[in-house]
Amino acid sequence: MRREDLVDLNAFLTVAEEESFTRAAARLGTSQSALSHTVRRLEERLGVRLLTRTTRRVAPTEAGERLLRTLGPALDTIASELSAVGDLRDRPAGNIRLTLSGHAARTIVWPVLEQLLPSYPDIHVELAIDSGLADIVAERFDAGVRLGEAIAKDMIAVRIGPDLRMAIVGSPSYFAAHPLPLVPQDLAQQICINLRLATSGGFYTWELQQGTRELRVRVDGQLAFNNTSMIVRAALSGFGLGFVMENCVADHVASGILVRVLEDWCPPFPGYHIYYTSRREPSAAFVTLVEALRYRG
């Protein structure tokens, strides 16, 4: 169907409802002559007369009545759907797809969703847990959640969490058999647990900093994982030193079942941000989620 067909059909429907070209023209905001021409064009294209015109009123012919029986409900459905689409802009409803790491999901996003979603039953959220850096445009995500330093400059980014720190930890049983590392160079003589990066496929090089001094240390050991929770579990079991987010092991360190070392080489860095393309027209649901996640500390 061509776009002008819808225009012509709506013109016919309005004239039939008003039973007058004059009133129909006023309702549509057009001239009576233009409206008459539109209906005549539709009749010529269909090859059948749709309206009977008299000096007192306009009435549908038998063909016009048949068209009205199907046309009216169809256009009502279209109008209803257009209204529903417009509502998605104004009220919090619709689907939101996010890509994020497991750590961001557990510590930042899920606690907010637990509080938010019961109040907004029409918002549906899909979390795609991925430690890699997904292309949110190519993979059709509404947004991503990543550390501030990992976000491309052409994205809109909103901070949703505090600064973070890394921690190097080992169990008391591990340190019973190995000396405490006092400087980063001592890590070469330690057994460390590696992290496999999803994006590059290589092992993560431990990034350490003290003041203006920055070091990137490659470590070695018996185990490697692509999952932080397994690194923590292996460290708890005495298999070596793990390099993980501080808040993943804070309770373990506080209770003494893990020992933290080289703390002065682990400064704070920008925490999690939600980011999305500037070309995106945010829905009311998306705006509601971003505002709920926004960090105000």
Number of C-alpha atoms within 10 A of each C-alpha: 5 6 7 11 13 12 13 19 18 18 20 27 20 20 24 22 15 16 19 18 24 16 15 22 20 11 12 14 10 12 14 17 11 12 22 16 13 20 23 18 13 20 17 12 10 10 9 13 16 24 21 14 14 9 5 7 12 17 18 21 15 13 12 20 15 12 16 19 10 10 17 15 11 12 15 11 12 11 12 12 12 11 11 11 12 12 15 15 17 11 15 20 19 18 14 17 16 21 26 23 19 18 18 21 19 11 13 19 23 14 12 16 15 10 11 16 14 10 9 14 11 15 20 14 16 12 17 16 14 14 20 15 17 17 12 17 12 7 9 11 18 19 25 23 25 23 21 20 12 12 19 12 8 10 14 16 21 18 21 26 22 16 14 16 16 22 25 22 26 28 24 17 17 21 17 10 9 13 11 17 15 11 11 16 11 11 18 14 12 19 20 25 23 27 24 18 16 15 11 10 11 11 17 18 15 17 14 18 15 13 9 6 8 11 15 12 15 14 19 18 14 10 14 16 15 16 17 20 15 15 24 26 12 20 26 23 16 19 21 26 31 26 22 19 16 18 15 16 22 14 12 17 18 11 10 12 17 26 23 21 18 17 15 12 20 19 15 13 14 15 18 26 27 25 25 23 17 11 8 11 9 15 20 18 22 22 13 17 20 19 11 15 22 15 16 8 6
